[in-house]
Amino acid sequence: MTTITYKIPNISCSHCIHTIKTEVGELPGVKKVEGSVESRLVTIGYDDPATREQIEALLAEIDYPVEK
Ligand SMILES: [Cu+2]
């Protein structure tokens, strides 16, 4: 499993974390989504067929773009 941590500045409350967990968790291959409101960090664990590009594109689409 590949694990990646993103800083997502748009996170402002636990509902944001819930939305991200639900949406990203539906991508085939995503195994784990954990996040913190305080740090605005989200850690995602995934395997094939999910890709980093796909995860980042989805986050941007749901209005939680990752900080690069
Ligand atoms: Cu929120």
N, CA, C, O and the ligand as a Tripos MOL2 file, in Angstrom:
@<TRIPOS>MOLECULE
protein
  273   271    69     0     0
PROTEIN
NO_CHARGES

@<TRIPOS>ATOM
      1 N           0.8480   -1.1950    0.0000 N.3       1 MET1
      2 CA          0.0000    0.0000    0.0000 C.3       1 MET1
      3 C           0.8820    1.2430    0.0000 C.2       1 MET1
      4 O           1.8710    1.3160    0.7290 O.2       1 MET1
      5 N           0.5140    2.2170   -0.8230 N.am      2 THR2
      6 CA          1.1940    3.5050   -0.8460 C.3       2 THR2
      7 C           0.4340    4.4550    0.0790 C.2       2 THR2
      8 O          -0.7940    4.5300    0.0390 O.2       2 THR2
      9 N           1.1740    5.1670    0.9000 N.am      3 THR3
     10 CA          0.5370    6.1200    1.8090 C.3       3 THR3
     11 C           1.0550    7.5160    1.5050 C.2       3 THR3
     12 O           2.2540    7.7340    1.3330 O.2       3 THR3
     13 N           0.1190    8.4530    1.4450 N.am      4 ILE4
     14 CA          0.5080    9.8200    1.1310 C.3       4 ILE4
     15 C          -0.2610   10.7680    2.0470 C.2       4 ILE4
     16 O          -1.4320   10.5400    2.3490 O.2       4 ILE4
     17 N           0.4030   11.8240    2.4800 N.am      5 THR5
     18 CA         -0.2410   12.8080    3.3500 C.3       5 THR5
     19 C          -0.3100   14.1420    2.6210 C.2       5 THR5
     20 O           0.6790   14.6200    2.0660 O.2       5 THR5
     21 N          -1.4910   14.7240    2.6360 N.am      6 TYR6
     22 CA         -1.7060   16.0160    1.9840 C.3       6 TYR6
     23 C          -2.0980   17.0690    2.9900 C.2       6 TYR6
     24 O          -2.8000   16.7800    3.9590 O.2       6 TYR6
     25 N          -1.6540   18.2760    2.7710 N.am      7 LYS7
     26 CA         -2.1620   19.4450    3.4760 C.3       7 LYS7
     27 C          -3.3060   19.9890    2.6290 C.2       7 LYS7
     28 O          -3.1290   20.2680    1.4430 O.2       7 LYS7
     29 N          -4.4930   20.1410    3.2470 N.am      8 ILE8
     30 CA         -5.6800   20.6120    2.5260 C.3       8 ILE8
     31 C          -6.2200   21.8380    3.2630 C.2       8 ILE8
     32 O          -6.9680   21.7000    4.2310 O.2       8 ILE8
     33 N          -5.8430   23.0380    2.8100 N.am      9 PRO9
     34 CA         -6.1820   24.2630    3.5360 C.3       9 PRO9
     35 C          -7.6880   24.4950    3.6970 C.2       9 PRO9
     36 O          -8.1000   25.1430    4.6600 O.2       9 PRO9
     37 N          -8.5090   23.9910    2.7950 N.am     10 ASN10
     38 CA         -9.9610   24.2190    2.8690 C.3      10 ASN10
     39 C         -10.6570   23.4690    4.0000 C.2      10 ASN10
     40 O         -11.8380   23.7080    4.2510 O.2      10 ASN10
     41 N          -9.9670   22.5790    4.6820 N.am     11 ILE11
     42 CA        -10.6070   21.8490    5.7890 C.3      11 ILE11
     43 C         -10.8720   22.8130    6.9450 C.2      11 ILE11
     44 O          -9.9580   23.4690    7.4440 O.2      11 ILE11
     45 N         -12.1490   22.8900    7.3670 N.am     12 SER12
     46 CA        -12.4730   23.8070    8.4600 C.3      12 SER12
     47 C         -13.2310   23.1540    9.6100 C.2      12 SER12
     48 O         -13.3400   23.7480   10.6830 O.2      12 SER12
     49 N         -13.7590   21.9460    9.4120 N.am     13 CYS13
     50 CA        -14.5200   21.2970   10.4930 C.3      13 CYS13
     51 C         -14.5840   19.7940   10.2380 C.2      13 CYS13
     52 O         -14.0980   19.2990    9.2210 O.2      13 CYS13
     53 N         -15.1920   19.0790   11.1820 N.am     14 SER14
     54 CA        -15.2300   17.6200   11.0610 C.3      14 SER14
     55 C         -16.0830   17.1580    9.8800 C.2      14 SER14
     56 O         -15.9010   16.0560    9.3610 O.2      14 SER14
     57 N         -17.0220   18.0220    9.4610 N.am     15 HIS15
     58 CA        -17.8300   17.6720    8.2990 C.3      15 HIS15
     59 C         -16.9550   17.5890    7.0390 C.2      15 HIS15
     60 O         -17.1660   16.7240    6.1890 O.2      15 HIS15
     61 N         -15.9960   18.4720    6.9280 N.am     16 CYS16
     62 CA        -15.0560   18.4330    5.7920 C.3      16 CYS16
     63 C         -14.3200   17.0890    5.7660 C.2      16 CYS16
     64 O         -14.1920   16.4580    4.7160 O.2      16 CYS16
     65 N         -13.8410   16.6650    6.9310 N.am     17 ILE17
     66 CA        -13.1290   15.3870    7.0200 C.3      17 ILE17
     67 C         -14.0570   14.2460    6.5920 C.2      17 ILE17
     68 O         -13.6520   13.3380    5.8670 O.2      17 ILE17
     69 N         -15.2950   14.3110    7.0480 N.am     18 HIS18
     70 CA        -16.2710   13.2800    6.7030 C.3      18 HIS18
     71 C         -16.4940   13.2240    5.1890 C.2      18 HIS18
     72 O         -16.5110   12.1440    4.5980 O.2      18 HIS18
     73 N         -16.6650   14.3980    4.5660 N.am     19 THR19
     74 CA        -16.8760   14.4600    3.1180 C.3      19 THR19
     75 C         -15.6780   13.8630    2.3730 C.2      19 THR19
     76 O         -15.8440   13.0770    1.4400 O.2      19 THR19
     77 N         -14.4860   14.2420    2.7930 N.am     20 ILE20
     78 CA        -13.2740   13.7380    2.1350 C.3      20 ILE20
     79 C         -13.1770   12.2200    2.2980 C.2      20 ILE20
     80 O         -12.8690   11.5060    1.3430 O.2      20 ILE20
     81 N         -13.4400   11.7350    3.5040 N.am     21 LYS21
     82 CA        -13.3780   10.2780    3.7440 C.3      21 LYS21
     83 C         -14.3610    9.5330    2.8640 C.2      21 LYS21
     84 O         -14.0320    8.4960    2.2880 O.2      21 LYS21
     85 N         -15.5850   10.0710    2.7610 N.am     22 THR22
     86 CA        -16.6160    9.4070    1.9750 C.3      22 THR22
     87 C         -16.2650    9.4030    0.4960 C.2      22 THR22
     88 O         -16.3030    8.3600   -0.1570 O.2      22 THR22
     89 N         -15.9200   10.5810   -0.0320 N.am     23 GLU23
     90 CA        -15.6750   10.7040   -1.4790 C.3      23 GLU23
     91 C         -14.4160    9.9500   -1.9030 C.2      23 GLU23
     92 O         -14.4410    9.1800   -2.8630 O.2      23 GLU23
     93 N         -13.3240   10.1710   -1.1890 N.am     24 VAL24
     94 CA        -12.0710    9.5160   -1.5750 C.3      24 VAL24
     95 C         -12.1670    8.0110   -1.3080 C.2      24 VAL24
     96 O         -11.6150    7.2000   -2.0500 O.2      24 VAL24
     97 N         -12.8840    7.6530   -0.2260 N.am     25 GLY25
     98 CA        -13.0260    6.2400    0.1150 C.3      25 GLY25
     99 C         -13.7690    5.4230   -0.9240 C.2      25 GLY25
    100 O         -13.6700    4.1960   -0.9500 O.2      25 GLY25
    101 N         -14.5230    6.1140   -1.7890 N.am     26 GLU26
    102 CA        -15.2630    5.4080   -2.8370 C.3      26 GLU26
    103 C         -14.4150    5.0850   -4.0560 C.2      26 GLU26
    104 O         -14.8380    4.3100   -4.9140 O.2      26 GLU26
    105 N         -13.2270    5.6640   -4.1460 N.am     27 LEU27
    106 CA        -12.3630    5.3570   -5.2890 C.3      27 LEU27
    107 C         -11.8450    3.9250   -5.1630 C.2      27 LEU27
    108 O         -11.3250    3.5420   -4.1160 O.2      27 LEU27
    109 N         -11.9870    3.1330   -6.2280 N.am     28 PRO28
    110 CA        -11.4710    1.7670   -6.1690 C.3      28 PRO28
    111 C          -9.9610    1.7720   -5.9070 C.2      28 PRO28
    112 O          -9.2040    2.4540   -6.5970 O.2      28 PRO28
    113 N          -9.5430    1.0120   -4.9140 N.am     29 GLY29
    114 CA         -8.1250    0.9290   -4.5780 C.3      29 GLY29
    115 C          -7.7540    1.7030   -3.3260 C.2      29 GLY29
    116 O          -6.7040    1.4570   -2.7330 O.2      29 GLY29
    117 N          -8.6120    2.6440   -2.9150 N.am     30 VAL30
    118 CA         -8.3180    3.4150   -1.7050 C.3      30 VAL30
    119 C          -8.6700    2.5710   -0.4770 C.2      30 VAL30
    120 O          -9.7910    2.0810   -0.3400 O.2      30 VAL30
    121 N          -7.6740    2.4120    0.4210 N.am     31 LYS31
    122 CA         -7.8330    1.5150    1.5650 C.3      31 LYS31
    123 C          -8.0570    2.2670    2.8700 C.2      31 LYS31
    124 O          -8.6860    1.7500    3.7930 O.2      31 LYS31
    125 N          -7.5470    3.4740    2.9400 N.am     32 LYS32
    126 CA         -7.5530    4.1730    4.2270 C.3      32 LYS32
    127 C          -7.5840    5.6750    3.9950 C.2      32 LYS32
    128 O          -6.8460    6.1930    3.1580 O.2      32 LYS32
    129 N          -8.4420    6.3790    4.7380 N.am     33 VAL33
    130 CA         -8.4650    7.8450    4.6910 C.3      33 VAL33
    131 C          -8.5820    8.3420    6.1290 C.2      33 VAL33
    132 O          -9.5600    8.0480    6.8160 O.2      33 VAL33
    133 N          -7.5930    9.0880    6.5730 N.am     34 GLU34
    134 CA         -7.6280    9.6380    7.9280 C.3      34 GLU34
    135 C          -7.3040   11.1110    7.8590 C.2      34 GLU34
    136 O          -6.4530   11.5260    7.0720 O.2      34 GLU34
    137 N          -7.9770   11.9090    8.6780 N.am     35 GLY35
    138 CA         -7.7130   13.3370    8.6150 C.3      35 GLY35
    139 C          -7.8650   14.0200    9.9530 C.2      35 GLY35
    140 O          -8.4980   13.4920   10.8680 O.2      35 GLY35
    141 N          -7.2800   15.1970   10.0590 N.am     36 SER36
    142 CA         -7.3490   15.9900   11.2780 C.3      36 SER36
    143 C          -7.7520   17.4170   10.9370 C.2      36 SER36
    144 O          -7.1660   18.0490   10.0580 O.2      36 SER36
    145 N          -8.7640   17.9170   11.6440 N.am     37 VAL37
    146 CA         -9.2060   19.2930   11.4270 C.3      37 VAL37
    147 C          -8.1170   20.2650   11.8810 C.2      37 VAL37
    148 O          -7.8400   21.2540   11.2030 O.2      37 VAL37
    149 N          -7.5050   19.9820   13.0270 N.am     38 GLU38
    150 CA         -6.5040   20.8840   13.6080 C.3      38 GLU38
    151 C          -5.3230   21.1130   12.6710 C.2      38 GLU38
    152 O          -4.9120   22.2500   12.4400 O.2      38 GLU38
    153 N          -4.7830   20.0210   12.1360 N.am     39 SER39
    154 CA         -3.5840   20.1390   11.2940 C.3      39 SER39
    155 C          -3.9300   20.3480    9.8220 C.2      39 SER39
    156 O          -3.0730   20.7440    9.0320 O.2      39 SER39
    157 N          -5.1950   20.0810    9.4500 N.am     40 ARG40
    158 CA         -5.6200   20.0990    8.0430 C.3      40 ARG40
    159 C          -4.7990   19.1250    7.1810 C.2      40 ARG40
    160 O          -4.5460   19.3680    6.0010 O.2      40 ARG40
    161 N          -4.4030   18.0350    7.8060 N.am     41 LEU41
    162 CA         -3.6610   17.0030    7.0850 C.3      41 LEU41
    163 C          -4.5580   15.7930    6.8800 C.2      41 LEU41
    164 O          -5.2960   15.3880    7.7780 O.2      41 LEU41
    165 N          -4.4810   15.2210    5.6770 N.am     42 VAL42
    166 CA         -5.2280   14.0090    5.3710 C.3      42 VAL42
    167 C          -4.2440   12.9620    4.8620 C.2      42 VAL42
    168 O          -3.4540   13.2240    3.9550 O.2      42 VAL42
    169 N          -4.3040   11.7780    5.4550 N.am     43 THR43
    170 CA         -3.4470   10.6700    5.0350 C.3      43 THR43
    171 C          -4.2950    9.6370    4.3120 C.2      43 THR43
    172 O          -5.3290    9.1920    4.8100 O.2      43 THR43
    173 N          -3.8280    9.2690    3.1240 N.am     44 ILE44
    174 CA         -4.5790    8.3400    2.2780 C.3      44 ILE44
    175 C          -3.6880    7.1540    1.9280 C.2      44 ILE44
    176 O          -2.5600    7.3210    1.4640 O.2      44 ILE44
    177 N          -4.2170    5.9510    2.1590 N.am     45 GLY45
    178 CA         -3.5000    4.7370    1.7730 C.3      45 GLY45
    179 C          -4.2080    4.1000    0.5900 C.2      45 GLY45
    180 O          -5.4310    3.9550    0.6010 O.2      45 GLY45
    181 N          -3.4530    3.7210   -0.4250 N.am     46 TYR46
    182 CA         -4.1020    3.1710   -1.6230 C.3      46 TYR46
    183 C          -3.2190    2.1690   -2.3490 C.2      46 TYR46
    184 O          -2.0010    2.1270   -2.1730 O.2      46 TYR46
    185 N          -3.8700    1.3770   -3.1580 N.am     47 ASP47
    186 CA         -3.2190    0.4190   -4.0510 C.3      47 ASP47
    187 C          -3.8240    0.5810   -5.4330 C.2      47 ASP47
    188 O          -4.7510    1.3700   -5.6160 O.2      47 ASP47
    189 N          -3.3130   -0.1510   -6.3980 N.am     48 ASP48
    190 CA         -3.9250   -0.1750   -7.7280 C.3      48 ASP48
    191 C          -5.3970   -0.5530   -7.5850 C.2      48 ASP48
    192 O          -5.7300   -1.3710   -6.7290 O.2      48 ASP48
    193 N          -6.2830    0.0150   -8.3930 N.am     49 PRO49
    194 CA         -6.0310    0.8900   -9.5370 C.3      49 PRO49
    195 C          -6.0090    2.3850   -9.1900 C.2      49 PRO49
    196 O          -5.9270    3.2100  -10.1000 O.2      49 PRO49
    197 N          -6.0780    2.7560   -7.9260 N.am     50 ALA50
    198 CA         -6.0560    4.1800   -7.5910 C.3      50 ALA50
    199 C          -4.6740    4.7700   -7.8850 C.2      50 ALA50
    200 O          -3.6520    4.1000   -7.7390 O.2      50 ALA50
    201 N          -4.6670    6.0260   -8.2960 N.am     51 THR51
    202 CA         -3.3970    6.7110   -8.5300 C.3      51 THR51
    203 C          -3.4020    8.0380   -7.7880 C.2      51 THR51
    204 O          -4.4550    8.5910   -7.4710 O.2      51 THR51
    205 N          -2.2300    8.5230   -7.5250 N.am     52 ARG52
    206 CA         -2.0550    9.8060   -6.8650 C.3      52 ARG52
    207 C          -2.7390   10.9270   -7.6640 C.2      52 ARG52
    208 O          -3.3830   11.8070   -7.0930 O.2      52 ARG52
    209 N          -2.5860   10.8770   -8.9780 N.am     53 GLU53
    210 CA         -3.1910   11.8990   -9.8410 C.3      53 GLU53
    211 C          -4.7130   11.8880   -9.7170 C.2      53 GLU53
    212 O          -5.3610   12.9320   -9.6580 O.2      53 GLU53
    213 N          -5.2570   10.6800   -9.6810 N.am     54 GLN54
    214 CA         -6.7120   10.5120   -9.5860 C.3      54 GLN54
    215 C          -7.2200   11.0480   -8.2420 C.2      54 GLN54
    216 O          -8.2390   11.7360   -8.1900 O.2      54 GLN54
    217 N          -6.5200   10.7360   -7.1780 N.am     55 ILE55
    218 CA         -6.9160   11.2030   -5.8380 C.3      55 ILE55
    219 C          -6.8520   12.7280   -5.7740 C.2      55 ILE55
    220 O          -7.7650   13.3670   -5.2520 O.2      55 ILE55
    221 N          -5.7900   13.3040   -6.2970 N.am     56 GLU56
    222 CA         -5.6440   14.7670   -6.2630 C.3      56 GLU56
    223 C          -6.7020   15.4390   -7.1260 C.2      56 GLU56
    224 O          -7.2140   16.4990   -6.7670 O.2      56 GLU56
    225 N          -7.0320   14.8340   -8.2580 N.am     57 ALA57
    226 CA         -8.0560   15.3960   -9.1440 C.3      57 ALA57
    227 C          -9.4210   15.3630   -8.4650 C.2      57 ALA57
    228 O         -10.1890   16.3200   -8.5630 O.2      57 ALA57
    229 N          -9.7230   14.2630   -7.7760 N.am     58 LEU58
    230 CA        -10.9990   14.1570   -7.0710 C.3      58 LEU58
    231 C         -11.0930   15.1990   -5.9550 C.2      58 LEU58
    232 O         -12.1230   15.8530   -5.7980 O.2      58 LEU58
    233 N         -10.0320   15.3480   -5.1930 N.am     59 LEU59
    234 CA        -10.0290   16.3350   -4.1010 C.3      59 LEU59
    235 C         -10.2610   17.7460   -4.6460 C.2      59 LEU59
    236 O         -10.9820   18.5350   -4.0350 O.2      59 LEU59
    237 N          -9.6590   18.0630   -5.7780 N.am     60 ALA60
    238 CA         -9.8570   19.3850   -6.3870 C.3      60 ALA60
    239 C         -11.3070   19.5470   -6.8300 C.2      60 ALA60
    240 O         -11.8970   20.6180   -6.6860 O.2      60 ALA60
    241 N         -11.8650   18.4770   -7.3680 N.am     61 GLU61
    242 CA        -13.2410   18.4800   -7.8800 C.3      61 GLU61
    243 C         -14.2600   18.7330   -6.7630 C.2      61 GLU61
    244 O         -15.2600   19.4170   -6.9850 O.2      61 GLU61
    245 N         -14.0190   18.1950   -5.5860 N.am     62 ILE62
    246 CA        -14.9610   18.3820   -4.4700 C.3      62 ILE62
    247 C         -14.5890   19.5920   -3.6220 C.2      62 ILE62
    248 O         -15.0750   19.7500   -2.5020 O.2      62 ILE62
    249 N         -13.7260   20.4390   -4.1630 N.am     63 ASP63
    250 CA        -13.3590   21.7200   -3.5370 C.3      63 ASP63
    251 C         -12.4460   21.5910   -2.3230 C.2      63 ASP63
    252 O         -12.4730   22.4290   -1.4210 O.2      63 ASP63
    253 N         -11.6480   20.5450   -2.3120 N.am     64 TYR64
    254 CA        -10.6040   20.4120   -1.2800 C.3      64 TYR64
    255 C          -9.2530   20.1980   -1.9560 C.2      64 TYR64
    256 O          -8.6180   19.1620   -1.7620 O.2      64 TYR64
    257 N          -8.8060   21.1910   -2.7600 N.am     65 PRO65
    258 CA         -7.5260   21.0070   -3.4430 C.3      65 PRO65
    259 C          -6.3680   20.8540   -2.4470 C.2      65 PRO65
    260 O          -6.3550   21.4730   -1.3830 O.2      65 PRO65
    261 N          -5.4140   20.0250   -2.8160 N.am     66 VAL66
    262 CA         -4.2620   19.8170   -1.9350 C.3      66 VAL66
    263 C          -3.2630   20.9530   -2.1280 C.2      66 VAL66
    264 O          -3.1320   21.5190   -3.2130 O.2      66 VAL66
    265 N          -2.5660   21.2660   -1.0440 N.am     67 GLU67
    266 CA         -1.5240   22.2980   -1.1180 C.3      67 GLU67
    267 C          -0.2700   21.6420   -1.6620 C.2      67 GLU67
    268 O           0.1520   20.5940   -1.1710 O.2      67 GLU67
    269 N           0.3390   22.2690   -2.6970 N.am     68 LYS68
    270 CA          1.5500   21.7030   -3.3050 C.3      68 LYS68
    271 C           2.7810   22.4660   -2.8480 C.2      68 LYS68
    272 O           3.8970   22.1380   -3.2530 O.2      68 LYS68
    273 CU        -16.1300   21.6020    7.2630 Cu       69 CU69
@<TRIPOS>BOND
     1     1     2 1
     2     2     3 1
     3     3     4 2
     4     3     5 am
     5     5     6 1
     6     6     7 1
     7     7     8 2
     8     7     9 am
     9     9    10 1
    10    10    11 1
    11    11    12 2
    12    11    13 am
    13    13    14 1
    14    14    15 1
    15    15    16 2
    16    15    17 am
    17    17    18 1
    18    18    19 1
    19    19    20 2
    20    19    21 am
    21    21    22 1
    22    22    23 1
    23    23    24 2
    24    23    25 am
    25    25    26 1
    26    26    27 1
    27    27    28 2
    28    27    29 am
    29    29    30 1
    30    30    31 1
    31    31    32 2
    32    31    33 am
    33    33    34 1
    34    34    35 1
    35    35    36 2
    36    35    37 am
    37    37    38 1
    38    38    39 1
    39    39    40 2
    40    39    41 am
    41    41    42 1
    42    42    43 1
    43    43    44 2
    44    43    45 am
    45    45    46 1
    46    46    47 1
    47    47    48 2
    48    47    49 am
    49    49    50 1
    50    50    51 1
    51    51    52 2
    52    51    53 am
    53    53    54 1
    54    54    55 1
    55    55    56 2
    56    55    57 am
    57    57    58 1
    58    58    59 1
    59    59    60 2
    60    59    61 am
    61    61    62 1
    62    62    63 1
    63    63    64 2
    64    63    65 am
    65    65    66 1
    66    66    67 1
    67    67    68 2
    68    67    69 am
    69    69    70 1
    70    70    71 1
    71    71    72 2
    72    71    73 am
    73    73    74 1
    74    74    75 1
    75    75    76 2
    76    75    77 am
    77    77    78 1
    78    78    79 1
    79    79    80 2
    80    79    81 am
    81    81    82 1
    82    82    83 1
    83    83    84 2
    84    83    85 am
    85    85    86 1
    86    86    87 1
    87    87    88 2
    88    87    89 am
    89    89    90 1
    90    90    91 1
    91    91    92 2
    92    91    93 am
    93    93    94 1
    94    94    95 1
    95    95    96 2
    96    95    97 am
    97    97    98 1
    98    98    99 1
    99    99   100 2
   100    99   101 am
   101   101   102 1
   102   102   103 1
   103   103   104 2
   104   103   105 am
   105   105   106 1
   106   106   107 1
   107   107   108 2
   108   107   109 am
   109   109   110 1
   110   110   111 1
   111   111   112 2
   112   111   113 am
   113   113   114 1
   114   114   115 1
   115   115   116 2
   116   115   117 am
   117   117   118 1
   118   118   119 1
   119   119   120 2
   120   119   121 am
   121   121   122 1
   122   122   123 1
   123   123   124 2
   124   123   125 am
   125   125   126 1
   126   126   127 1
   127   127   128 2
   128   127   129 am
   129   129   130 1
   130   130   131 1
   131   131   132 2
   132   131   133 am
   133   133   134 1
   134   134   135 1
   135   135   136 2
   136   135   137 am
   137   137   138 1
   138   138   139 1
   139   139   140 2
   140   139   141 am
   141   141   142 1
   142   142   143 1
   143   143   144 2
   144   143   145 am
   145   145   146 1
   146   146   147 1
   147   147   148 2
   148   147   149 am
   149   149   150 1
   150   150   151 1
   151   151   152 2
   152   151   153 am
   153   153   154 1
   154   154   155 1
   155   155   156 2
   156   155   157 am
   157   157   158 1
   158   158   159 1
   159   159   160 2
   160   159   161 am
   161   161   162 1
   162   162   163 1
   163   163   164 2
   164   163   165 am
   165   165   166 1
   166   166   167 1
   167   167   168 2
   168   167   169 am
   169   169   170 1
   170   170   171 1
   171   171   172 2
   172   171   173 am
   173   173   174 1
   174   174   175 1
   175   175   176 2
   176   175   177 am
   177   177   178 1
   178   178   179 1
   179   179   180 2
   180   179   181 am
   181   181   182 1
   182   182   183 1
   183   183   184 2
   184   183   185 am
   185   185   186 1
   186   186   187 1
   187   187   188 2
   188   187   189 am
   189   189   190 1
   190   190   191 1
   191   191   192 2
   192   191   193 am
   193   193   194 1
   194   194   195 1
   195   195   196 2
   196   195   197 am
   197   197   198 1
   198   198   199 1
   199   199   200 2
   200   199   201 am
   201   201   202 1
   202   202   203 1
   203   203   204 2
   204   203   205 am
   205   205   206 1
   206   206   207 1
   207   207   208 2
   208   207   209 am
   209   209   210 1
   210   210   211 1
   211   211   212 2
   212   211   213 am
   213   213   214 1
   214   214   215 1
   215   215   216 2
   216   215   217 am
   217   217   218 1
   218   218   219 1
   219   219   220 2
   220   219   221 am
   221   221   222 1
   222   222   223 1
   223   223   224 2
   224   223   225 am
   225   225   226 1
   226   226   227 1
   227   227   228 2
   228   227   229 am
   229   229   230 1
   230   230   231 1
   231   231   232 2
   232   231   233 am
   233   233   234 1
   234   234   235 1
   235   235   236 2
   236   235   237 am
   237   237   238 1
   238   238   239 1
   239   239   240 2
   240   239   241 am
   241   241   242 1
   242   242   243 1
   243   243   244 2
   244   243   245 am
   245   245   246 1
   246   246   247 1
   247   247   248 2
   248   247   249 am
   249   249   250 1
   250   250   251 1
   251   251   252 2
   252   251   253 am
   253   253   254 1
   254   254   255 1
   255   255   256 2
   256   255   257 am
   257   257   258 1
   258   258   259 1
   259   259   260 2
   260   259   261 am
   261   261   262 1
   262   262   263 1
   263   263   264 2
   264   263   265 am
   265   265   266 1
   266   266   267 1
   267   267   268 2
   268   267   269 am
   269   269   270 1
   270   270   271 1
   271   271   272 2
@<TRIPOS>SUBSTRUCTURE
     1 MET1         2 RESIDUE 1 A MET
     2 THR2         6 RESIDUE 1 A THR
     3 THR3        10 RESIDUE 1 A THR
     4 ILE4        14 RESIDUE 1 A ILE
     5 THR5        18 RESIDUE 1 A THR
     6 TYR6        22 RESIDUE 1 A TYR
     7 LYS7        26 RESIDUE 1 A LYS
     8 ILE8        30 RESIDUE 1 A ILE
     9 PRO9        34 RESIDUE 1 A PRO
    10 ASN10       38 RESIDUE 1 A ASN
    11 ILE11       42 RESIDUE 1 A ILE
    12 SER12       46 RESIDUE 1 A SER
    13 CYS13       50 RESIDUE 1 A CYS
    14 SER14       54 RESIDUE 1 A SER
    15 HIS15       58 RESIDUE 1 A HIS
    16 CYS16       62 RESIDUE 1 A CYS
    17 ILE17       66 RESIDUE 1 A ILE
    18 HIS18       70 RESIDUE 1 A HIS
    19 THR19       74 RESIDUE 1 A THR
    20 ILE20       78 RESIDUE 1 A ILE
    21 LYS21       82 RESIDUE 1 A LYS
    22 THR22       86 RESIDUE 1 A THR
    23 GLU23       90 RESIDUE 1 A GLU
    24 VAL24       94 RESIDUE 1 A VAL
    25 GLY25       98 RESIDUE 1 A GLY
    26 GLU26      102 RESIDUE 1 A GLU
    27 LEU27      106 RESIDUE 1 A LEU
    28 PRO28      110 RESIDUE 1 A PRO
    29 GLY29      114 RESIDUE 1 A GLY
    30 VAL30      118 RESIDUE 1 A VAL
    31 LYS31      122 RESIDUE 1 A LYS
    32 LYS32      126 RESIDUE 1 A LYS
    33 VAL33      130 RESIDUE 1 A VAL
    34 GLU34      134 RESIDUE 1 A GLU
    35 GLY35      138 RESIDUE 1 A GLY
    36 SER36      142 RESIDUE 1 A SER
    37 VAL37      146 RESIDUE 1 A VAL
    38 GLU38      150 RESIDUE 1 A GLU
    39 SER39      154 RESIDUE 1 A SER
    40 ARG40      158 RESIDUE 1 A ARG
    41 LEU41      162 RESIDUE 1 A LEU
    42 VAL42      166 RESIDUE 1 A VAL
    43 THR43      170 RESIDUE 1 A THR
    44 ILE44      174 RESIDUE 1 A ILE
    45 GLY45      178 RESIDUE 1 A GLY
    46 TYR46      182 RESIDUE 1 A TYR
    47 ASP47      186 RESIDUE 1 A ASP
    48 ASP48      190 RESIDUE 1 A ASP
    49 PRO49      194 RESIDUE 1 A PRO
    50 ALA50      198 RESIDUE 1 A ALA
    51 THR51      202 RESIDUE 1 A THR
    52 ARG52      206 RESIDUE 1 A ARG
    53 GLU53      210 RESIDUE 1 A GLU
    54 GLN54      214 RESIDUE 1 A GLN
    55 ILE55      218 RESIDUE 1 A ILE
    56 GLU56      222 RESIDUE 1 A GLU
    57 ALA57      226 RESIDUE 1 A ALA
    58 LEU58      230 RESIDUE 1 A LEU
    59 LEU59      234 RESIDUE 1 A LEU
    60 ALA60      238 RESIDUE 1 A ALA
    61 GLU61      242 RESIDUE 1 A GLU
    62 ILE62      246 RESIDUE 1 A ILE
    63 ASP63      250 RESIDUE 1 A ASP
    64 TYR64      254 RESIDUE 1 A TYR
    65 PRO65      258 RESIDUE 1 A PRO
    66 VAL66      262 RESIDUE 1 A VAL
    67 GLU67      266 RESIDUE 1 A GLU
    68 LYS68      270 RESIDUE 1 A LYS
    69 CU69       273 GROUP 0 **** ****
